[in-house]
Amino acid sequence: MTQAGDDWDAIVVGAGVAGLVAARELATARLRTLVLESWSSPGGVVGRHEVDGLTLDAGAESFATRGGAVAELAGELGLTATVVSPEPYGAWVRLPRGAGPLPRTGLLGIPAHPFAPDVRRTIGWLGSLRAAADRLLPASHGIRPDDQVTTLGDLVRARMGRRVLDRLVRPVVAGVHAAEPEAIAADAVAPGLVASTRAAGSLSLAVRALRANIPAGSAVSSLSGGLHTLVDALVEDVRARGGELRCGAAVTAVHRVPGAARFRVESQGHVLTAPRLVVASPTATTLLTDVAPDLAGLHTDPGADIVLATLVLDAPELDGHPRGTGVLVAHGVPEVRAKALTHATAKWRWLAELAGPGRHVVRLSYGRAGEGAPDVPADLDGLTDLALRDASSILGVALDRDRLRASARVTWRQGLPVPSAAHRETVRRVRDAVSEVPGLAVVGAWVSGNGLASVVPDARRVAAALAEVDPWATSSAASTRRNR
């Protein structure tokens, strides 16, 4: 039996950023909204943890500025003054043959200017000459017909050659998306890249055009105090609008209420009902099969398992940020197992000021798509020793236990779905199946694409449309269509 107070206007399953943004839109429309989260705290992969007295991001630590959606949301939440850009030290890539800078004017490692000094240093003159030949190729070279998917790897290899692909793009894509360039659609990770390349007749010119549309400043930003402060602001705003958040409340089943345009949601022994339901979790493909039978058998990409090792170090030698704000590691570097290193106190001024002179925060990431669980020690001590060895090799500075103040381990399972052609087709089928159920919607990186720049506008659009739905009217219309 449904208890008094368990009837809602809308229920959101999942309190990651997508779920919270959706809940905020619904609550803004004056709908009584309940958010259910299985974890003990909200935020999903935008998490936090305490290390050596510092409150640090435990997951995502920046957002892409493209489109301006995240900055706009931050402004609405009163966070505009806290939006910050990374320090202008640039990032590096570690290759089997050594280290080199990543293009400062590039996109996912694709250089806008093939002969720029930082590009030549990493791919050599031969690589720059081959990349510049892109301007001489037919406009459609490397681009598949419209009814086929052009992968990022195929596009870059065809137009700029293997050195750009293997030394620049591949490490960036592995670090950002935990995937291989050949496995992902170019437009899934760089919207408009294919069309812009065809229009400009050049991949480098397309990169310049896309970068010109990015707001002034860096291509990524964060928030002073950490990206996780966005979660705090979202939760506070949802509650201020009359919404409610319950953590430790896993949803075990979803059904339709017989004879009513309402969903029946079972969570921790409670039965809740609402005419609108948003699922912000990839578990939707199994959780919703009773109300959306066409979801049966559909499985989106599970994403890579990622282990993050955070080190807080007493190392004045790092004051000069020897490898800029961070390093992406290419395949085939035998002495390094990490796929990426972020020198957080070099990247973010607010954190450097908080840490103080000589104290540095370094974060290493382990795990790539298709490789299963990361090959790292299961215990914190073992992981810390590995991270110290990797950091020493990557940064070129001897770092041992004597320099260590504290360390921490965070594991993210299925955190970065690979935006492959197969995944995108599954997402299309998921959205089609969900659209047939009045009052039902799905949001999150698993359907919108990785990164807050994709997640936030999609969640807002979907939730705003759902808020305007009359579940009774749409339910009657859907029933009429099925009975024809």
Secondary structure in CASP SS format (residue, H / E / C, confidence):
PFRMAT SS
TARGET T0000
AUTHOR 0000-0000-0000
METHOD secondary structure of the structure
MODEL  1
M C 1.00
T C 1.00
Q C 1.00
A C 1.00
G C 1.00
D C 1.00
D E 1.00
W C 1.00
D C 1.00
A E 1.00
I E 1.00
V E 1.00
V E 1.00
G C 1.00
A C 1.00
G E 1.00
V H 1.00
A H 1.00
G H 1.00
L H 1.00
V H 1.00
A H 1.00
A H 1.00
R H 1.00
E H 1.00
L H 1.00
A H 1.00
T H 1.00
A C 1.00
R C 1.00
L C 1.00
R C 1.00
T E 1.00
L E 1.00
V E 1.00
L E 1.00
E E 1.00
S C 1.00
W C 1.00
S C 1.00
S C 1.00
P C 1.00
G E 1.00
G C 1.00
V C 1.00
V C 1.00
G C 1.00
R E 1.00
H E 1.00
E E 1.00
V E 1.00
D C 1.00
G C 1.00
L E 1.00
T E 1.00
L E 1.00
D E 1.00
A C 1.00
G C 1.00
A C 1.00
E C 1.00
S C 1.00
F E 1.00
A E 1.00
T C 1.00
R H 1.00
G H 1.00
G H 1.00
A H 1.00
V H 1.00
A H 1.00
E H 1.00
L H 1.00
A H 1.00
G H 1.00
E H 1.00
L C 1.00
G C 1.00
L C 1.00
T H 1.00
A H 1.00
T H 1.00
V E 1.00
V E 1.00
S C 1.00
P C 1.00
E C 1.00
P C 1.00
Y C 1.00
G C 1.00
A C 1.00
W E 1.00
V E 1.00
R E 1.00
L E 1.00
P C 1.00
R C 1.00
G E 1.00
A E 1.00
G E 1.00
P E 1.00
L C 1.00
P C 1.00
R C 1.00
T C 1.00
G E 1.00
L E 1.00
L C 1.00
G C 1.00
I E 1.00
P E 1.00
A C 1.00
H C 1.00
P C 1.00
F C 1.00
A C 1.00
P H 1.00
D H 1.00
V H 1.00
R H 1.00
R H 1.00
T H 1.00
I H 1.00
G H 1.00
W H 1.00
L H 1.00
G H 1.00
S H 1.00
L H 1.00
R H 1.00
A H 1.00
A H 1.00
A H 1.00
D H 1.00
R H 1.00
L H 1.00
L C 1.00
P C 1.00
A C 1.00
S C 1.00
H C 1.00
G C 1.00
I C 1.00
R C 1.00
P C 1.00
D C 1.00
D C 1.00
Q C 1.00
V C 1.00
T C 1.00
T E 1.00
L H 1.00
G H 1.00
D H 1.00
L H 1.00
V H 1.00
R H 1.00
A H 1.00
R H 1.00
M H 1.00
G C 1.00
R H 1.00
R H 1.00
V H 1.00
L H 1.00
D H 1.00
R H 1.00
L H 1.00
V H 1.00
R H 1.00
P H 1.00
V H 1.00
V H 1.00
A H 1.00
G H 1.00
V H 1.00
H H 1.00
A C 1.00
A C 1.00
E C 1.00
P H 1.00
E H 1.00
A H 1.00
I C 1.00
A E 1.00
A H 1.00
D H 1.00
A H 1.00
V H 1.00
A C 1.00
P C 1.00
G C 1.00
L H 1.00
V H 1.00
A H 1.00
S H 1.00
T H 1.00
R H 1.00
A H 1.00
A H 1.00
G C 1.00
S C 1.00
L H 1.00
S H 1.00
L H 1.00
A H 1.00
V H 1.00
R H 1.00
A H 1.00
L H 1.00
R H 1.00
A H 1.00
N C 1.00
I C 1.00
P C 1.00
A C 1.00
G C 1.00
S C 1.00
A C 1.00
V E 1.00
S E 1.00
S E 1.00
L E 1.00
S C 1.00
G C 1.00
G C 1.00
L C 1.00
H C 1.00
T H 1.00
L H 1.00
V H 1.00
D H 1.00
A H 1.00
L H 1.00
V H 1.00
E H 1.00
D H 1.00
V H 1.00
R H 1.00
A H 1.00
R C 1.00
G C 1.00
G C 1.00
E E 1.00
L E 1.00
R E 1.00
C E 1.00
G C 1.00
A C 1.00
A C 1.00
V E 1.00
T E 1.00
A E 1.00
V E 1.00
H E 1.00
R E 1.00
V C 1.00
P C 1.00
G C 1.00
A C 1.00
A C 1.00
R C 1.00
F E 1.00
R E 1.00
V E 1.00
E E 1.00
S E 1.00
Q C 1.00
G C 1.00
H E 1.00
V E 1.00
L E 1.00
T E 1.00
A E 1.00
P C 1.00
R C 1.00
L E 1.00
V E 1.00
V E 1.00
A C 1.00
S C 1.00
P C 1.00
T C 1.00
A H 1.00
T H 1.00
T H 1.00
L H 1.00
L C 1.00
T C 1.00
D C 1.00
V C 1.00
A C 1.00
P H 1.00
D H 1.00
L H 1.00
A C 1.00
G C 1.00
L C 1.00
H C 1.00
T C 1.00
D C 1.00
P C 1.00
G C 1.00
A E 1.00
D E 1.00
I E 1.00
V E 1.00
L E 1.00
A E 1.00
T E 1.00
L E 1.00
V E 1.00
L E 1.00
D E 1.00
A C 1.00
P H 1.00
E H 1.00
L H 1.00
D H 1.00
G H 1.00
H C 1.00
P C 1.00
R C 1.00
G C 1.00
T C 1.00
G E 1.00
V E 1.00
L E 1.00
V E 1.00
A C 1.00
H C 1.00
G C 1.00
V C 1.00
P C 1.00
E C 1.00
V C 1.00
R C 1.00
A C 1.00
K C 1.00
A E 1.00
L E 1.00
T E 1.00
H E 1.00
A H 1.00
T H 1.00
A H 1.00
K H 1.00
W C 1.00
R H 1.00
W H 1.00
L H 1.00
A H 1.00
E H 1.00
L H 1.00
A H 1.00
G C 1.00
P C 1.00
G C 1.00
R E 1.00
H E 1.00
V E 1.00
V E 1.00
R E 1.00
L E 1.00
S E 1.00
Y E 1.00
G C 1.00
R C 1.00
A C 1.00
G C 1.00
E C 1.00
G C 1.00
A C 1.00
P C 1.00
D C 1.00
V C 1.00
P C 1.00
A C 1.00
D C 1.00
L H 1.00
D H 1.00
G H 1.00
L H 1.00
T H 1.00
D H 1.00
L H 1.00
A H 1.00
L H 1.00
R H 1.00
D H 1.00
A H 1.00
S H 1.00
S H 1.00
I H 1.00
L H 1.00
G C 1.00
V C 1.00
A C 1.00
L C 1.00
D C 1.00
R H 1.00
D H 1.00
R H 1.00
L E 1.00
R E 1.00
A E 1.00
S E 1.00
A E 1.00
R E 1.00
V E 1.00
T E 1.00
W E 1.00
R E 1.00
Q E 1.00
G E 1.00
L E 1.00
P C 1.00
V C 1.00
P C 1.00
S C 1.00
A H 1.00
A H 1.00
H H 1.00
R H 1.00
E H 1.00
T H 1.00
V H 1.00
R H 1.00
R H 1.00
V H 1.00
R H 1.00
D H 1.00
A H 1.00
V H 1.00
S H 1.00
E C 1.00
V C 1.00
P C 1.00
G C 1.00
L E 1.00
A E 1.00
V E 1.00
V C 1.00
G C 1.00
A H 1.00
W H 1.00
V H 1.00
S H 1.00
G C 1.00
N C 1.00
G C 1.00
L H 1.00
A H 1.00
S H 1.00
V H 1.00
V H 1.00
P H 1.00
D H 1.00
A H 1.00
R H 1.00
R H 1.00
V H 1.00
A H 1.00
A H 1.00
A H 1.00
L H 1.00
A H 1.00
E C 1.00
V C 1.00
D C 1.00
P H 1.00
W H 1.00
A H 1.00
T H 1.00
S H 1.00
S H 1.00
A H 1.00
A H 1.00
S H 1.00
T H 1.00
R H 1.00
R H 1.00
N H 1.00
R C 1.00
END
